[in-house]
Each structure stands twice: as C-alpha cells, then as structure tokens.
Amino acid sequence: MGLMKYFSDTLINWLTKDREVLDFPLCDFERIRYEVRPCDVLLTEGRNRVSDVIKFVTQSAWSHAALYIGRIHDIEDPIIRYKALEYFNGAPDTQLLIEGVIGKGTIITPLSLYRQDHIRICRPRGLSPHDAQHVLEFAVNRLGYTYDTRQIFDLMRFMLPWTILPRHWHSTLFEESAGQSTRTVCSTMIADAFNSIHFPILPYIKKNPETGIELFRKNSRLYTPRDFDYSPYFEIIKYPFVGFEDQAPYRKLPWNKNGTIMGAPTKDSQKTDFISNSDL
C-alpha cells in the first residue's frame, strides 16, 4: 500500500508541476481583483501536463474553473462562514476561491495564486443576492471532497469515438453509481452549485406540445471549463494587460486648465468669476 501511494504521489506531482510563468500575462490582474464578484466563475489556462490534456480533450484554451467566493465576511450565514474558516486561516481581507485540484481535492485558494495566469471572468447573468449565498453555501459544503481523477479519464474516453473502444473501456459517466459521492472535479462542483438553484449553464431545450418550451439539466459530470465561457447565461468579462484605454474616461474630459470658476453664470448674467491656478 505504501509503494502504491508513493507511485501515485510521484505521478500526481509530475502531472501537476507548473511551468514557468510568463513575464507579462495577457490580463490585468489588479483590475480583475478589483472587479470580480462572489459567484463569478474564473477560468484559467493552466501551466501543467494535466492542463494540457484537458485543453486537448476539450479543444479549448481553458483547462480549469474556480468559483470566486469573495472574502470570508462575504459569506452571510455564520455557520457556513465558520466551516469555511476550517479550511482557511489567513487574513480576513484575503480574496478567496473554491476549486477542485488534483492531488489536493476541493480546497480554498487565495485569488493571488493566479496573479501570473491568463484569467477570464464568467459572471452569472442576473443572479440574485439570495441565490448567490446558496451557491456559496453549496461550494463551502463541498470543501474536503477528494478529486475524482477517474472522471478525467472517463471524459477522455467519452469524447473518443465510441466504436473504437473495447466494451470494458466504455465511459461510466452516465452510471448513477459511478464514482463516490464525496469525489468531484472543478467544473462538476461548480455546475452542481448552480444546478442547486436551477441556474442554467447549457441546458437541453425541448419543445413540449402540451406545456411549451422545457429545459432539462445536463449531466453535471459532463461539464468542462469551456462550457461557462460558451454559456449564454454567463457574461464574459476581460481585462487585458495592455488595453485600448489605460486611463479612466473622466480623465479625458476637456477641462479648462487656466483657472477655477468661483461663481457659475446665471440666466440674467453670463459673467463668471475666475481665480487663476497660479493664485491657488
């Protein structure tokens, strides 16, 4: 048993070893950390071998999804807040994510860990504050779950042509008993959190001749990071490292720089008193 764990840990370390970061990431992290809101889904490219596999299988630039939960005080329910504190003992003003990480399980991570990564914000459109708290509660209650490595291989097999695989290699993604209820991956946990409040991601839409349009939830185990990017129910927010406008719009207003108005003109008089900047 000890030997198997050694080989397993060695393999996980090899798969999850990150490559060097870019000197200049594609996005402006400071703007992202300022604009991000609780329940935003953050997508990252990843810089390790597992990320490369996921990007290849899903044909997407995004290999990882994390749920932004804000700061500890953003969790309103004191019981849920206390549970989150069992998995985080840092400064109370730290911006936090909940994510599923291979070799670590479902954990709380500081947002700053992704300072050098290319990040995209996917914001659930029209999510109410009440439902947002339910999403946070669901995610916090999944802390400590182990990472379902088997699901990654299941997903790979599912995306390969069905007929070329031996029968005993067929995917178990659709089996109700597949895996354990205490195992998850990053996209599945987030999809389950939004499904718990009936918030759509990529629902199957069908026309019922009696009741009209009906939405059916997709199997959460089939979700990948790119689905949050593709979903019409999530707004995509980008802040490039070098943008078209580096200054706020109000800084470009045509201000007169010669003086300051001391009295605004009235209907009866257009006379305006100025004081020179040199007199200030």
C-alpha beads as a LAMMPS data file, in Angstrom:
LAMMPS data file: protein, C-alpha beads

280 atoms
279 bonds

1 atom types
1 bond types

-500.0 500.0 xlo xhi
-500.0 500.0 ylo yhi
-500.0 500.0 zlo zhi

Masses

1 110.0

Atoms # bond

1 1 1 0.000 0.000 0.000
2 1 1 2.855 2.365 0.814
3 1 1 4.522 1.633 -2.531
4 1 1 1.299 2.331 -4.450
5 1 1 0.862 5.643 -2.653
6 1 1 4.462 6.559 -3.470
7 1 1 3.953 5.918 -7.177
8 1 1 0.590 7.701 -7.095
9 1 1 2.043 10.787 -5.405
10 1 1 5.003 10.799 -7.799
11 1 1 2.697 10.634 -10.807
12 1 1 0.470 13.425 -9.463
13 1 1 3.490 15.635 -8.770
14 1 1 4.754 15.039 -12.325
15 1 1 1.338 15.815 -13.832
16 1 1 0.734 18.951 -11.773
17 1 1 4.191 20.549 -11.868
18 1 1 3.707 24.041 -13.266
19 1 1 5.860 25.510 -15.984
20 1 1 7.446 28.929 -15.541
21 1 1 5.073 31.876 -15.582
22 1 1 5.043 34.495 -18.314
23 1 1 6.752 37.800 -17.565
24 1 1 3.653 39.632 -18.748
25 1 1 0.317 37.793 -18.514
26 1 1 -2.418 38.597 -21.017
27 1 1 -4.765 40.027 -18.391
28 1 1 -4.605 42.828 -15.854
29 1 1 -4.750 41.032 -12.517
30 1 1 -5.158 44.209 -10.469
31 1 1 -8.236 45.173 -12.470
32 1 1 -9.607 41.637 -12.167
33 1 1 -9.211 41.519 -8.388
34 1 1 -10.958 44.873 -8.155
35 1 1 -13.910 43.947 -10.407
36 1 1 -14.535 40.286 -9.512
37 1 1 -17.701 39.463 -7.528
38 1 1 -18.763 36.482 -5.387
39 1 1 -20.108 33.602 -7.534
40 1 1 -18.084 34.643 -10.583
41 1 1 -16.513 31.649 -12.301
42 1 1 -12.839 32.221 -13.099
43 1 1 -11.286 30.298 -15.974
44 1 1 -7.541 29.764 -16.308
45 1 1 -5.335 28.139 -18.925
46 1 1 -3.125 26.192 -16.556
47 1 1 0.582 25.527 -16.961
48 1 1 0.996 21.814 -16.261
49 1 1 0.554 18.461 -18.018
50 1 1 -2.962 17.882 -16.668
51 1 1 -3.979 21.240 -18.103
52 1 1 -2.511 20.279 -21.472
53 1 1 -4.553 17.068 -21.512
54 1 1 -7.798 18.848 -20.587
55 1 1 -7.233 21.544 -23.217
56 1 1 -6.525 18.908 -25.862
57 1 1 -9.555 16.768 -24.970
58 1 1 -11.977 19.706 -24.727
59 1 1 -10.442 21.649 -27.634
60 1 1 -10.388 24.784 -25.518
61 1 1 -7.840 27.244 -24.159
62 1 1 -9.352 26.845 -20.681
63 1 1 -8.334 23.931 -18.511
64 1 1 -9.520 24.955 -15.055
65 1 1 -12.508 26.636 -13.425
66 1 1 -12.731 28.076 -9.912
67 1 1 -15.574 29.724 -8.015
68 1 1 -14.828 33.112 -6.509
69 1 1 -16.381 33.401 -3.031
70 1 1 -15.058 36.846 -2.099
71 1 1 -13.708 37.468 1.377
72 1 1 -14.751 35.478 4.416
73 1 1 -17.186 38.181 5.540
74 1 1 -18.992 37.936 2.164
75 1 1 -20.477 34.652 3.399
76 1 1 -23.563 35.781 5.304
77 1 1 -24.503 32.556 7.093
78 1 1 -22.318 32.349 10.242
79 1 1 -22.408 28.536 10.228
80 1 1 -21.160 28.368 6.624
81 1 1 -18.610 31.093 7.349
82 1 1 -17.280 29.107 10.298
83 1 1 -16.972 25.992 8.140
84 1 1 -15.012 27.936 5.526
85 1 1 -12.649 29.121 8.255
86 1 1 -11.819 25.467 8.995
87 1 1 -10.125 25.382 5.583
88 1 1 -8.601 28.865 5.612
89 1 1 -6.657 30.616 8.347
90 1 1 -5.287 33.633 6.513
91 1 1 -6.052 37.338 6.746
92 1 1 -9.794 38.166 6.778
93 1 1 -9.479 40.535 3.798
94 1 1 -7.964 37.861 1.518
95 1 1 -9.889 37.283 -1.717
96 1 1 -10.697 33.588 -1.995
97 1 1 -11.606 30.870 -4.492
98 1 1 -13.039 27.394 -4.027
99 1 1 -11.663 24.921 -6.544
100 1 1 -11.060 21.243 -7.153
101 1 1 -7.348 20.497 -7.567
102 1 1 -5.895 17.111 -8.469
103 1 1 -3.885 15.736 -5.567
104 1 1 -5.488 18.202 -3.111
105 1 1 -9.254 17.844 -3.535
106 1 1 -11.745 20.673 -3.079
107 1 1 -9.927 23.483 -1.302
108 1 1 -9.929 27.216 -0.606
109 1 1 -7.247 29.125 -2.508
110 1 1 -6.232 32.794 -2.422
111 1 1 -7.054 34.596 -5.658
112 1 1 -3.496 35.955 -5.657
113 1 1 -2.219 32.479 -6.561
114 1 1 -3.307 33.193 -10.142
115 1 1 -1.666 36.610 -10.382
116 1 1 0.534 35.498 -13.298
117 1 1 -2.127 33.497 -15.147
118 1 1 -4.404 34.360 -18.014
119 1 1 -7.837 34.710 -16.381
120 1 1 -11.332 35.124 -17.762
121 1 1 -14.331 36.078 -15.616
122 1 1 -17.660 34.348 -16.328
123 1 1 -20.412 36.145 -14.427
124 1 1 -23.847 34.505 -13.937
125 1 1 -26.267 36.933 -15.522
126 1 1 -28.947 38.288 -13.175
127 1 1 -28.044 36.097 -10.200
128 1 1 -29.913 37.370 -7.123
129 1 1 -28.004 38.043 -3.867
130 1 1 -30.141 35.411 -2.102
131 1 1 -29.305 32.704 -4.650
132 1 1 -25.657 33.777 -4.675
133 1 1 -25.461 32.898 -0.982
134 1 1 -26.937 29.472 -1.746
135 1 1 -24.229 28.895 -4.365
136 1 1 -21.543 29.852 -1.841
137 1 1 -23.120 27.567 0.761
138 1 1 -23.148 24.634 -1.672
139 1 1 -19.485 25.167 -2.574
140 1 1 -18.337 25.518 1.054
141 1 1 -20.145 22.277 1.930
142 1 1 -18.039 20.516 -0.716
143 1 1 -14.737 21.520 0.887
144 1 1 -12.656 18.481 1.713
145 1 1 -14.028 16.320 -1.120
146 1 1 -11.342 14.361 -2.922
147 1 1 -10.582 14.983 -6.584
148 1 1 -12.195 12.445 -8.905
149 1 1 -9.240 11.602 -11.135
150 1 1 -11.253 8.767 -12.710
151 1 1 -13.697 11.294 -14.139
152 1 1 -10.957 12.920 -16.229
153 1 1 -10.210 9.605 -17.914
154 1 1 -13.940 8.914 -18.264
155 1 1 -14.341 12.231 -20.030
156 1 1 -11.449 11.433 -22.352
157 1 1 -12.987 8.092 -23.272
158 1 1 -16.404 9.654 -23.726
159 1 1 -15.033 12.147 -26.261
160 1 1 -13.322 9.432 -28.311
161 1 1 -15.289 7.549 -30.999
162 1 1 -17.435 5.043 -29.097
163 1 1 -16.974 2.147 -31.510
164 1 1 -13.174 2.061 -31.397
165 1 1 -13.044 1.400 -27.648
166 1 1 -13.214 -2.010 -26.014
167 1 1 -16.512 -2.523 -24.203
168 1 1 -14.860 -2.600 -20.766
169 1 1 -13.315 0.822 -21.540
170 1 1 -16.653 2.483 -22.198
171 1 1 -17.326 5.586 -20.130
172 1 1 -19.075 5.319 -16.778
173 1 1 -20.161 8.950 -16.823
174 1 1 -23.828 8.073 -17.205
175 1 1 -23.927 5.440 -14.495
176 1 1 -25.662 6.679 -11.371
177 1 1 -23.392 4.650 -9.125
178 1 1 -20.161 5.660 -10.863
179 1 1 -17.563 7.148 -8.554
180 1 1 -18.189 8.191 -4.980
181 1 1 -20.470 10.972 -3.771
182 1 1 -17.526 12.541 -1.953
183 1 1 -15.461 12.972 -5.126
184 1 1 -15.666 15.785 -7.637
185 1 1 -13.729 17.846 -10.192
186 1 1 -13.591 21.608 -10.639
187 1 1 -16.276 22.053 -13.308
188 1 1 -18.634 19.459 -11.837
189 1 1 -18.656 21.043 -8.389
190 1 1 -19.406 24.489 -9.841
191 1 1 -22.095 23.109 -12.168
192 1 1 -23.738 21.318 -9.233
193 1 1 -23.672 24.555 -7.223
194 1 1 -25.571 26.450 -9.921
195 1 1 -27.879 23.499 -10.591
196 1 1 -28.869 23.590 -6.918
197 1 1 -30.627 26.933 -7.531
198 1 1 -31.837 25.964 -11.043
199 1 1 -29.494 28.446 -12.717
200 1 1 -28.902 27.324 -16.334
201 1 1 -25.458 26.760 -17.810
202 1 1 -26.015 24.821 -21.037
203 1 1 -29.475 23.266 -20.633
204 1 1 -31.033 20.962 -23.177
205 1 1 -34.067 22.755 -24.625
206 1 1 -37.019 20.764 -25.894
207 1 1 -40.455 21.784 -27.144
208 1 1 -43.306 20.001 -25.393
209 1 1 -46.567 20.109 -27.426
210 1 1 -48.579 20.388 -24.201
211 1 1 -46.525 22.601 -21.904
212 1 1 -44.384 24.520 -24.420
213 1 1 -40.621 25.000 -24.000
214 1 1 -38.924 22.851 -21.362
215 1 1 -35.360 22.994 -20.084
216 1 1 -33.506 19.862 -18.984
217 1 1 -30.386 19.943 -16.876
218 1 1 -27.248 18.481 -18.407
219 1 1 -25.340 15.796 -16.511
220 1 1 -23.017 17.878 -14.340
221 1 1 -20.220 15.356 -14.793
222 1 1 -20.032 16.306 -18.466
223 1 1 -19.274 19.961 -17.876
224 1 1 -15.838 21.333 -18.730
225 1 1 -14.358 24.811 -18.100
226 1 1 -15.140 25.971 -21.641
227 1 1 -18.889 25.490 -21.051
228 1 1 -19.005 28.504 -18.728
229 1 1 -17.303 30.541 -21.453
230 1 1 -19.761 29.256 -24.072
231 1 1 -22.919 29.563 -21.955
232 1 1 -25.290 32.412 -22.965
233 1 1 -26.272 32.751 -19.299
234 1 1 -22.812 33.932 -18.219
235 1 1 -21.351 37.311 -19.104
236 1 1 -17.743 37.218 -20.273
237 1 1 -15.521 39.881 -18.737
238 1 1 -11.958 40.519 -19.888
239 1 1 -9.356 42.973 -18.666
240 1 1 -6.279 42.853 -20.932
241 1 1 -2.853 43.638 -19.510
242 1 1 -2.396 46.285 -22.207
243 1 1 -5.808 47.769 -23.035
244 1 1 -7.007 50.324 -25.516
245 1 1 -7.678 52.754 -22.680
246 1 1 -5.204 52.865 -19.829
247 1 1 -6.911 55.831 -18.171
248 1 1 -10.407 56.211 -16.768
249 1 1 -12.794 58.054 -19.175
250 1 1 -13.273 61.004 -16.808
251 1 1 -9.575 61.850 -17.160
252 1 1 -10.191 62.651 -20.828
253 1 1 -12.860 65.291 -20.221
254 1 1 -11.997 68.671 -21.846
255 1 1 -11.153 70.527 -18.630
256 1 1 -10.035 74.155 -18.872
257 1 1 -6.642 74.319 -17.182
258 1 1 -6.313 78.096 -16.862
259 1 1 -8.407 78.670 -13.784
260 1 1 -11.218 77.704 -11.435
261 1 1 -14.779 79.052 -11.592
262 1 1 -15.712 80.991 -8.498
263 1 1 -19.317 81.668 -9.498
264 1 1 -21.475 79.892 -12.067
265 1 1 -23.263 82.043 -14.682
266 1 1 -26.990 82.719 -14.154
267 1 1 -29.848 83.354 -16.581
268 1 1 -29.520 87.099 -16.099
269 1 1 -25.771 87.293 -16.393
270 1 1 -23.100 85.376 -18.223
271 1 1 -20.372 86.887 -16.086
272 1 1 -18.207 84.310 -14.393
273 1 1 -15.502 84.980 -11.822
274 1 1 -12.267 83.032 -12.208
275 1 1 -9.319 82.529 -9.968
276 1 1 -6.046 81.702 -11.668
277 1 1 -4.315 78.432 -10.871
278 1 1 -1.221 80.466 -10.088
279 1 1 -3.154 82.240 -7.324
280 1 1 -4.142 78.966 -5.599

Bonds

1 1 1 2
2 1 2 3
3 1 3 4
4 1 4 5
5 1 5 6
6 1 6 7
7 1 7 8
8 1 8 9
9 1 9 10
10 1 10 11
11 1 11 12
12 1 12 13
13 1 13 14
14 1 14 15
15 1 15 16
16 1 16 17
17 1 17 18
18 1 18 19
19 1 19 20
20 1 20 21
21 1 21 22
22 1 22 23
23 1 23 24
24 1 24 25
25 1 25 26
26 1 26 27
27 1 27 28
28 1 28 29
29 1 29 30
30 1 30 31
31 1 31 32
32 1 32 33
33 1 33 34
34 1 34 35
35 1 35 36
36 1 36 37
37 1 37 38
38 1 38 39
39 1 39 40
40 1 40 41
41 1 41 42
42 1 42 43
43 1 43 44
44 1 44 45
45 1 45 46
46 1 46 47
47 1 47 48
48 1 48 49
49 1 49 50
50 1 50 51
51 1 51 52
52 1 52 53
53 1 53 54
54 1 54 55
55 1 55 56
56 1 56 57
57 1 57 58
58 1 58 59
59 1 59 60
60 1 60 61
61 1 61 62
62 1 62 63
63 1 63 64
64 1 64 65
65 1 65 66
66 1 66 67
67 1 67 68
68 1 68 69
69 1 69 70
70 1 70 71
71 1 71 72
72 1 72 73
73 1 73 74
74 1 74 75
75 1 75 76
76 1 76 77
77 1 77 78
78 1 78 79
79 1 79 80
80 1 80 81
81 1 81 82
82 1 82 83
83 1 83 84
84 1 84 85
85 1 85 86
86 1 86 87
87 1 87 88
88 1 88 89
89 1 89 90
90 1 90 91
91 1 91 92
92 1 92 93
93 1 93 94
94 1 94 95
95 1 95 96
96 1 96 97
97 1 97 98
98 1 98 99
99 1 99 100
100 1 100 101
101 1 101 102
102 1 102 103
103 1 103 104
104 1 104 105
105 1 105 106
106 1 106 107
107 1 107 108
108 1 108 109
109 1 109 110
110 1 110 111
111 1 111 112
112 1 112 113
113 1 113 114
114 1 114 115
115 1 115 116
116 1 116 117
117 1 117 118
118 1 118 119
119 1 119 120
120 1 120 121
121 1 121 122
122 1 122 123
123 1 123 124
124 1 124 125
125 1 125 126
126 1 126 127
127 1 127 128
128 1 128 129
129 1 129 130
130 1 130 131
131 1 131 132
132 1 132 133
133 1 133 134
134 1 134 135
135 1 135 136
136 1 136 137
137 1 137 138
138 1 138 139
139 1 139 140
140 1 140 141
141 1 141 142
142 1 142 143
143 1 143 144
144 1 144 145
145 1 145 146
146 1 146 147
147 1 147 148
148 1 148 149
149 1 149 150
150 1 150 151
151 1 151 152
152 1 152 153
153 1 153 154
154 1 154 155
155 1 155 156
156 1 156 157
157 1 157 158
158 1 158 159
159 1 159 160
160 1 160 161
161 1 161 162
162 1 162 163
163 1 163 164
164 1 164 165
165 1 165 166
166 1 166 167
167 1 167 168
168 1 168 169
169 1 169 170
170 1 170 171
171 1 171 172
172 1 172 173
173 1 173 174
174 1 174 175
175 1 175 176
176 1 176 177
177 1 177 178
178 1 178 179
179 1 179 180
180 1 180 181
181 1 181 182
182 1 182 183
183 1 183 184
184 1 184 185
185 1 185 186
186 1 186 187
187 1 187 188
188 1 188 189
189 1 189 190
190 1 190 191
191 1 191 192
192 1 192 193
193 1 193 194
194 1 194 195
195 1 195 196
196 1 196 197
197 1 197 198
198 1 198 199
199 1 199 200
200 1 200 201
201 1 201 202
202 1 202 203
203 1 203 204
204 1 204 205
205 1 205 206
206 1 206 207
207 1 207 208
208 1 208 209
209 1 209 210
210 1 210 211
211 1 211 212
212 1 212 213
213 1 213 214
214 1 214 215
215 1 215 216
216 1 216 217
217 1 217 218
218 1 218 219
219 1 219 220
220 1 220 221
221 1 221 222
222 1 222 223
223 1 223 224
224 1 224 225
225 1 225 226
226 1 226 227
227 1 227 228
228 1 228 229
229 1 229 230
230 1 230 231
231 1 231 232
232 1 232 233
233 1 233 234
234 1 234 235
235 1 235 236
236 1 236 237
237 1 237 238
238 1 238 239
239 1 239 240
240 1 240 241
241 1 241 242
242 1 242 243
243 1 243 244
244 1 244 245
245 1 245 246
246 1 246 247
247 1 247 248
248 1 248 249
249 1 249 250
250 1 250 251
251 1 251 252
252 1 252 253
253 1 253 254
254 1 254 255
255 1 255 256
256 1 256 257
257 1 257 258
258 1 258 259
259 1 259 260
260 1 260 261
261 1 261 262
262 1 262 263
263 1 263 264
264 1 264 265
265 1 265 266
266 1 266 267
267 1 267 268
268 1 268 269
269 1 269 270
270 1 270 271
271 1 271 272
272 1 272 273
273 1 273 274
274 1 274 275
275 1 275 276
276 1 276 277
277 1 277 278
278 1 278 279
279 1 279 280
